[in-house]
Amino acid sequence: MSPTPGTTRKPRKTQHVTAGGVIQPSSQVLLLNPDQWEEFILAAARKRVLSGGSCYAAIKRLGGAGDGGRDIEARYGPTLLRDGWDLYQAKHYRQGLTQTDAFPEMAKFFKQLAMKTYPRPSCYYFCCPHAVGNELHNTMAAGAASFKAKFVDAWKTGIYGMKGRAAELTPEVQAAIDDFDFDCFIECPVHELLAWHALDKAAHYHLFGIVPERGDDDPMPAQPALREGGYSPVRRARDDSSTWRKCHFDLLYMRASSVR
């Protein structure tokens, strides 16, 4: 709808909005299943622009049995090097991520480092649609030394999902723990994943049902532009009249010929 003449309201421009009945992307991700959540993180990480202005050189989804505690492996270069890649761990639960959820996954990660399954990553990202829960958030925010001490104590005493696993904390695993900076365990917020994913507009709009909404038409000008005056109503009427006279003459001629 065009603005009323004499008013100062600017016409609405065409914009992209969620289709009628479609909920916002930040809410839609809560409805994804675990496989879809991993695929979403994979697509988002592929579009992430790193601090140097480039994207990851290679990225692969490894979720499932035998993934070694790394759902997504994102490399800075073509080869997998120490501190040359990021690990994304997808956790799609009905609530925020707890220490009971996270500590067993961290234990798996350190055991794989000890076994040399892969080199130490630069960052380990927790990706959770409901975010990191309050208790785990507070533990991470307390600092690397406090976080590490609480994790190791939980492993030794069997709390926070670590019951019966004390024997797995071998000297090699402890060395891997000591070699990793616990500040590199980072929560990857949903809004950042959505921002990265949105860099591929076509895929983002398709996944979340975002469609263009037409804005207002431009107001009709008082006078037509010069390029629009080549075929005016007056000329059209004249052309139509000439065509009618020609057709009428042809018809009379055909009737006269038939009489003869």
N, C-alpha and C positions, 0 to 999 in steps of 0.2 A: 504494500500500500504506500503510495507516494505521500510525502508530507504536504499538509495544507498550505496553499500559497500564502505568503506573508509571514509564515512561522519560521523559527530558527532551527527546528529539529533537523538533524542530518539524516539522510536516507540510510537505512540499515544495509550493510554490505553482506554479500553472500558469505556464510561461514559454515563450518562443519560442526554438527551436533549429533548426539546419540539419537538414533531413530526412536519413534514413538514406542513406548513400552520397554525400551532397552535401558538397563541400569548403567551407572557410570563404570568405567574400566576398573577403578580402585575397588569396587564392590564385585565386579565380575570375576576378578582373579580368585576370590574366595570360593567360587563355584567350580574352579578347575579341578580335575583329578590330578593325582601325583605325576602321571606321565605328561599331561598337558602343562602342568606347572614347570616341569623341567624343560619342555620344549619352548615355553615362553621365556624362561631365563636364558636359554641358548640363543634365541632370536634377539633378545635384548642385549646380551653381552657382545654379540657380533657387531652391533651398531655403536657400542660404547666408544667414546673418544677419550683416549688416555691423556695423561698430563702433557706428553710431548706433542699432542695433536694428531697422533696416529691411532689406528685401531689394532686389535690383536692380530698377529700374523697368522695364527692357526688356533682354531677352537673346535672342541669335540665333546659331544655328550657321551658319558661313560656310565650313566646310572644303571643300576640293576646288579645282579649277582656278579661278583668278581670285579666290581668297580674300584676296589681298594679305598673306599671312603672318599671318592671324588666323583661327584655327579657330572661336573663339567670342568674340563681342563682347558684353560685359555693361555696360550703362549704369547710372549712378547716377540719371539723370533721363530724361525722354522724348526729349531730343535728344542728339546725339553732340557733346560739347564737349571741349576741351583739358583733360586731367587729370580728365575726368568719366566715365571708363569704364575697365574692366579688359580685358586681352587674355589669353585662355587658348589656349595652343598645345599641342595633343595630339601626343605622340610615343610610339607604341606599338611598341617594339623588343624584341628578345629579350635585351637587356642594358641596363645603365644608360646614360643619355644621356652621350655623349662631347662633347668640344669640336669634333670633326669633324662631329658631328651638329648641334650647336647653332649654331656660328658662321655657316654658310650661311643658317640660318633668321633669325638676327639681322641679317645683311646684307640679306636680303629686306625685313625689317621697316624698317630705316633707309632703304632706297631708297623704300619706300612713303611714309614720313614726308616725305622730300625732295620727292616728287611731289605731296604734299598729298592723297593718297588718303583719309587719315583723320587726325584730330588726334592729338597725343601722348596716350597712355593714362597712367593713374595707375600701373598695375602691369602687368608682363608675366610671366605665370605659365607655367613649364614643367611640364607634366603628363605624368608617365612612370610606368607601372606598376612598372618596375624601378628607379625613382628616378634621381636624377642620379648619374653615375659619380664615382669618387673624384677623378680629375684635374679635372673640371669643378667639382666641389664645392669643391676647394681653391682654384681660380681665383676662384670667386665669393666664397669666404670671406676672401680676401686683401684685399677692400675694393674700392670702386667705381673708384678711380683705377688700381689695379693691373689690375683686370679690363678696364677700358677700354683701357689701354695694350697689353695682351696681344692683345685682339681686333683693334685697329687694326694692330698689327704683323703679325698673321697675315694680314690682308687685303692688306697691302702686299707681304709676302714670299711669299704663296701657300701657306701651310701650314694644317693643320687644315681641310682641305676647301675652301680658298679659292684653289686653284691657277688661274692664268689670269684672275683677276678684279680685278687691281689697277686696271685702267682704270675700273672701276665706282665706285671711291672718289673721286667728284667733290667739288668744294668744297661743293656743296649737301648731299651725303650726309654729308660731314664735319661740316657745321654741324648736321645733325640728330643726329649722334652726340654732339657737344658739348652739345647742348640736353637730352640725356636723362641722368638719374641712373642709373648702372649698378647701384646698390643696388635699383632697382626691377625688376630681373630676379630673379625669386623662384621657387624650387622649390615646387610645390604637392604636399605629400606625399599618398600614397594614403590614409592613415588619416584625413586631413582631408576628402578627397573622400567617403569612405565615411560619415563622421560627418554631413556635409551631406545626402548622399543618404538616410540613415536617418531624416531628419526627416519624410519621406513614407513612413510605415511600410508602407502597402499596396504601394506600388511597390517598396520595398526588399525586402520579404518575397517578393514575386512574382519579382523578378529573381534573387534568390539562393537561392530554394527554402527559405525559413525558414518553419517551421510551428509551431503551438502544441503543446506537450507537457503533457499533463494531470498535475497534481500529485496529492498524496494527498487522499483524501476526508476530511472532518472526522470525528473520532471519534464513534461512536454514543453519545448521551446515556443516562444510567442511567434516566431517566424521560422520557416524551413531554411535549412542551410542551402548554399548554392548548389551543392552536389545533389540535393533532393529536388531541385526545381526543373529537372530535365523532362519530366512527364507530369505536368500539372493537370488538375481536374478539367480546366478549360480546354486544354489541348486534347485530353482524352475524349471529352464530349464531341469536339470537332472531328476527331478521327473516327469515333463511332458513327457520327452522322454521315460522314463521307462513305464509310463502308456500307451503311444501310442504303444510301442512294444508289450505289453501284449494284448491290444485290437486287434492288427493286427494278432497276433498268434491265438487268440481265433476265429477270423473270418476265417482264413485259415483252422483251425481244423473243424469248422462247415461245410465248403464247402466240405472238404475231406470226411466227414462222410456222407453227402448227396449223394455223387457219389457212394459210396458202396451200 
